[in-house]
């Protein structure tokens, strides 16, 4: 049976490479229609930015890695048609473009900084599409959500024109934001879920060759942000983490069941990311799952948890990563107890336990009242 699954997996990968990932998506996925992103689900403490830069697969990665960015959603916007499908946007004149909507903390990263990253992902002189993708659904645009964003976008466009970076006119449009429709799940975090076909598509698109030629070493920008979480180089992580902690958090490995630090820990306190220290889970939500790994019914701080579809070994699972450190933590399953029905099955090697009596001392005083 395993051989059958393996052969089937190779067959679908081959189809994706043969047809090209974008065409393969159109041929194989079930397009049931998109749904508008509901503003009620967006935290009032966060701001929203919406950018179109051609294929939304390629626009997610550069923003998701930024400190202060909480989510990047692929979708469709700019047209009047409600709940468009990928196929409709690709083959009909819907007026929609492929875009990404970003939730970010303006106290950590500014809209001006997001604009700087945006310009370094696109060809702003092309009004027929972006790179290998041609057509009105692939043109570049900035969708502003308020007057301040409009003024900042227009200013950044003028500055880019004045810089002389591009010899041709900057044609990227600056438009008022319209209803944003979240694209089908297949397209969300495509670069993580289908890394092989994404790399093939990206390499063939010509995007990286163009950006490297225009921006060179200035293509990647590092910002001084107000994030309270530290960042480390790979060499620094290898020095400060044990071999197991490094393999789990950085290489997505899994530690042995029943032979790890916290699977049977019953003390009261919270669990934080071993790399960044961001709070992740509470002992209040920990339970004995019988799996041999620490298990929780819900996160302590929802914003610090990132769920990613994991298709390794041809099995669809939901991987759990930390937001700020991007550490691999484990997986979440739907066989947990009430009230959530979820089982966040974590690796002890990705966590550090802070007992309740040390919360204040270690800077987690806001959680003392839990106990």
C-alpha positions in Angstrom: 0.0 0.0 0.0 2.8 2.4 0.9 4.4 1.8 -2.6 1.1 2.6 -4.2 0.8 6.0 -2.3 4.5 6.7 -3.2 3.9 6.1 -6.9 0.7 8.1 -6.9 2.6 11.0 -5.2 5.3 10.9 -7.8 2.6 10.9 -10.5 0.9 14.0 -9.2 4.3 15.8 -8.8 5.1 14.9 -12.4 1.8 16.3 -13.6 2.5 19.5 -11.7 5.9 19.9 -13.3 4.8 18.8 -16.8 1.8 21.2 -17.0 3.3 23.9 -14.8 1.9 24.5 -11.3 -0.4 27.3 -12.2 -2.1 25.3 -15.0 -2.1 22.2 -12.8 -4.0 24.1 -10.2 -6.7 25.1 -12.7 -7.0 21.5 -13.9 -7.1 19.7 -10.6 -8.5 21.8 -7.8 -12.2 22.0 -6.8 -13.0 25.7 -7.2 -16.0 26.2 -5.0 -15.7 29.9 -4.8 -13.9 32.2 -2.5 -15.3 33.9 0.6 -14.9 37.6 1.6 -12.5 38.2 4.5 -14.8 39.3 7.3 -13.5 42.5 9.0 -14.9 41.2 12.3 -12.3 38.5 12.3 -9.5 41.1 12.0 -8.1 42.3 15.3 -8.7 46.0 16.0 -5.1 46.1 17.3 -3.8 45.2 13.8 -3.7 47.1 10.6 -4.4 45.8 7.1 -2.4 46.3 3.9 -3.4 44.9 0.5 -0.9 44.5 -2.4 -1.2 42.9 -5.9 2.1 41.8 -7.5 1.3 39.0 -9.9 1.1 35.4 -8.7 0.0 35.5 -5.1 2.1 32.4 -4.4 5.2 34.5 -4.8 3.9 37.5 -2.8 3.3 35.6 0.5 6.9 34.6 1.5 8.5 38.0 1.6 5.8 39.4 3.9 5.3 36.4 6.1 8.8 36.4 7.4 8.7 40.0 8.7 8.5 40.8 12.4 5.1 42.4 13.1 3.2 40.6 10.3 0.6 38.3 11.8 -1.0 36.8 8.6 -0.7 37.0 4.9 -3.7 35.7 2.9 -3.9 35.1 -0.8 -7.1 36.2 -2.5 -8.9 38.2 -5.2 -9.9 41.9 -5.1 -10.5 44.9 -7.4 -13.5 43.5 -9.3 -17.3 43.5 -8.8 -18.0 39.8 -9.1 -18.8 38.2 -5.7 -17.1 35.1 -4.5 -15.0 34.5 -7.6 -13.2 31.2 -8.2 -9.6 30.8 -9.3 -10.8 29.5 -12.6 -13.1 32.5 -13.1 -10.4 35.1 -12.2 -8.0 33.3 -14.6 -10.3 32.9 -17.6 -13.0 35.6 -17.3 -12.8 39.4 -17.3 -13.9 39.7 -13.6 -11.9 42.8 -12.9 -10.2 41.0 -10.0 -6.5 40.6 -9.5 -4.5 38.1 -7.5 -3.5 39.9 -4.3 -2.4 39.4 -0.7 -3.9 40.9 2.3 -1.6 41.5 5.3 -2.5 41.9 8.9 0.4 43.7 10.7 1.1 45.4 14.0 2.0 49.1 13.2 3.8 49.3 16.5 6.3 46.8 15.2 6.5 47.4 11.4 5.2 50.4 9.5 3.2 50.7 6.3 6.2 52.5 4.7 8.4 49.5 5.4 5.8 47.2 3.9 5.8 49.4 0.8 9.6 49.1 0.5 9.3 45.3 0.6 6.4 45.4 -2.0 8.4 47.4 -4.6 11.2 44.8 -4.4 8.9 41.9 -5.4 7.5 43.2 -8.7 8.2 44.9 -12.0 6.3 48.2 -11.6 6.8 49.2 -15.2 4.8 46.3 -16.7 1.1 46.9 -17.1 0.3 43.6 -18.8 1.1 41.2 -16.0 4.0 40.1 -13.9 6.8 38.0 -15.4 5.6 34.7 -17.0 2.0 35.4 -16.0 0.3 37.7 -18.5 -3.2 39.1 -18.2 -5.2 41.7 -16.2 -5.4 39.4 -13.2 -1.6 39.6 -12.7 -1.1 43.4 -12.9 0.5 45.2 -9.9 -1.5 47.5 -7.6 -1.6 49.0 -4.1 -5.0 49.0 -2.5 -5.2 51.6 0.2 -7.5 51.3 3.3 -7.4 54.9 4.4 -6.1 58.3 3.3 -2.8 57.9 5.2 -2.0 54.7 3.3 -3.0 56.5 0.0 -0.6 59.4 0.7 2.2 57.1 1.8 1.8 54.9 -1.3 1.8 57.9 -3.6 4.9 59.3 -1.9 6.7 56.0 -2.2 5.8 55.7 -5.9 7.2 59.3 -6.5 10.4 58.4 -4.6 10.8 55.2 -6.6 10.4 57.2 -9.9 12.9 59.9 -8.7 15.4 57.3 -7.7 16.1 56.3 -11.3 16.0 52.6 -10.4 13.7 52.0 -13.4 14.1 53.8 -16.8 10.5 53.2 -17.8 7.4 54.7 -16.2 6.1 53.2 -13.0 2.6 52.0 -13.9 1.6 50.3 -10.6 -1.8 51.6 -9.8 -2.9 53.0 -6.4 -6.5 52.2 -5.8 -9.1 52.3 -2.9 -9.5 48.9 -1.2 -12.5 46.8 -2.2 -13.9 43.6 -0.8 -11.1 41.0 -0.5 -12.1 37.4 -1.3 -9.9 34.8 0.3 -8.7 32.3 -2.3 -9.2 28.6 -2.1 -7.3 26.7 0.6 -5.1 25.2 -2.1 -3.5 28.5 -2.7 -2.8 29.5 0.9 0.9 29.1 1.8 1.5 27.3 -1.5 5.2 27.7 -1.2 5.2 25.7 2.1 2.7 23.0 1.1 4.0 22.3 -2.4 7.6 23.4 -2.2 8.9 21.4 -5.2 6.4 22.7 -7.7 6.6 26.2 -6.2 10.4 26.3 -6.7 10.0 25.0 -10.2 7.3 27.7 -11.0 9.3 30.5 -9.4 12.5 29.6 -11.2 10.7 29.4 -14.5 8.8 32.7 -14.0 11.9 34.9 -14.3 10.9 36.9 -11.2 14.1 36.3 -9.3 16.4 36.9 -12.3 14.7 40.3 -12.8 14.8 41.3 -9.1 18.4 40.3 -8.7 19.4 42.3 -11.8 17.5 45.5 -10.6 18.1 45.4 -6.9 21.2 43.3 -6.4 22.3 43.2 -2.7 19.6 45.8 -1.9 16.8 43.3 -2.7 16.6 41.9 0.8 15.8 44.6 3.4 16.4 44.2 7.1 14.4 46.5 9.3 15.1 47.7 12.9 11.7 46.9 14.4 10.1 47.3 17.8 9.6 43.5 18.2 10.4 42.3 21.7 11.4 38.9 20.4 15.1 38.3 19.5 16.3 36.8 16.2 19.3 34.6 15.7 21.5 33.4 12.8 21.6 29.7 12.0 25.1 29.5 13.6 23.9 31.2 16.7 21.0 28.7 17.0 23.4 25.8 16.6 25.5 27.2 19.5 22.6 27.9 21.9 20.3 24.9 21.2 21.0 21.2 21.9 21.3 19.0 18.9 17.7 17.7 19.4 16.3 21.2 19.9 17.9 22.4 16.7 16.7 19.4 14.7 13.2 19.8 15.9 12.8 23.6 15.7 14.8 24.2 12.5 14.7 20.9 10.6 11.1 19.9 11.5 12.1 16.6 13.2 10.1 14.8 15.9 11.4 13.8 19.3 10.8 10.3 20.8 7.4 9.7 22.4 7.5 9.1 26.2 11.2 10.1 26.2 11.0 13.9 26.4 11.0 16.6 29.0 7.4 17.7 29.3 5.1 14.8 28.2 4.3 14.0 31.9 4.9 17.5 33.4 2.0 18.4 35.8 3.4 21.6 37.2 1.4 24.9 36.8 2.9 27.4 34.4 3.3 28.3 30.8 5.2 26.9 27.8 7.2 29.4 25.7 9.2 29.0 22.4 12.7 27.7 23.2 14.2 30.1 20.6 12.3 33.4 21.0 10.5 33.0 24.4 7.1 33.9 22.9 4.3 32.5 25.1 2.6 29.5 23.4 0.6 27.2 25.8 -0.6 27.0 29.4 -0.7 24.1 31.8 -4.3 25.0 32.2 -5.0 23.6 28.8 -2.6 20.6 29.0 -4.0 17.1 29.2 -2.8 13.5 29.1 -3.4 12.4 25.6 -1.6 9.0 25.9 0.6 9.9 22.9 3.8 10.5 24.8 4.1 14.1 23.8 2.9 17.2 25.7 -0.7 17.9 24.4 -2.9 21.0 24.7 -6.5 21.8 23.8 -5.7 25.4 22.7 -2.9 28.0 22.5 -2.3 30.5 25.3 -1.7 33.3 22.7 -3.5 32.6 19.5 -1.4 35.2 17.5 1.8 33.3 18.3 0.6 30.1 16.6 0.8 29.6 12.8 -0.9 26.6 11.2 0.5 25.2 8.0 -0.8 22.4 5.8 1.8 19.6 5.9 1.8 17.1 3.0 5.0 15.3 3.8 4.9 11.5 3.2 1.7 12.0 1.2 -0.4 12.5 4.4 -2.2 15.7 5.0 -1.6 17.1 8.5 -1.6 20.5 10.0 1.8 21.6 11.2 2.1 24.1 14.0 4.9 26.7 14.0 5.6 29.7 16.2 4.9 33.1 14.7 8.1 35.1 15.6 10.8 32.4 15.7 9.2 30.3 13.0 10.1 27.2 15.1 8.5 23.9 14.2 6.5 22.9 17.3 4.5 19.9 16.3 1.0 19.3 14.8 -2.6 19.9 15.7 -5.3 17.2 15.3 -9.1 17.1 15.7 -9.3 14.2 18.1 -8.9 16.2 21.3 -11.3 16.7 24.2 -13.9 19.4 24.8 -14.3 22.3 24.7 -12.2 22.7 21.5 -11.9 19.1 20.2 -8.3 19.9 19.3 -5.1 18.2 20.3 -2.0 20.4 19.9 0.7 17.7 20.0 3.9 19.5 20.6 7.6 18.6 20.9 9.1 19.3 24.3 12.4 20.2 22.6 10.6 23.2 21.0 9.4 24.5 24.4 10.6 25.9 27.6 8.5 25.7 30.7 8.1 28.7 33.0 6.6 27.7 36.4 3.9 30.0 37.8 6.1 31.3 40.6 8.7 32.6 38.1 6.3 34.2 35.7 6.7 37.7 37.1 10.5 37.3 37.4 10.9 36.2 33.8 8.7 38.9 32.3 5.5 37.0 31.9 3.6 38.7 34.7 0.5 39.2 32.5 -0.2 35.5 32.9 0.0 35.3 36.7 -3.7 35.8 37.1 -4.3 32.5 35.2 -3.2 30.6 38.3 
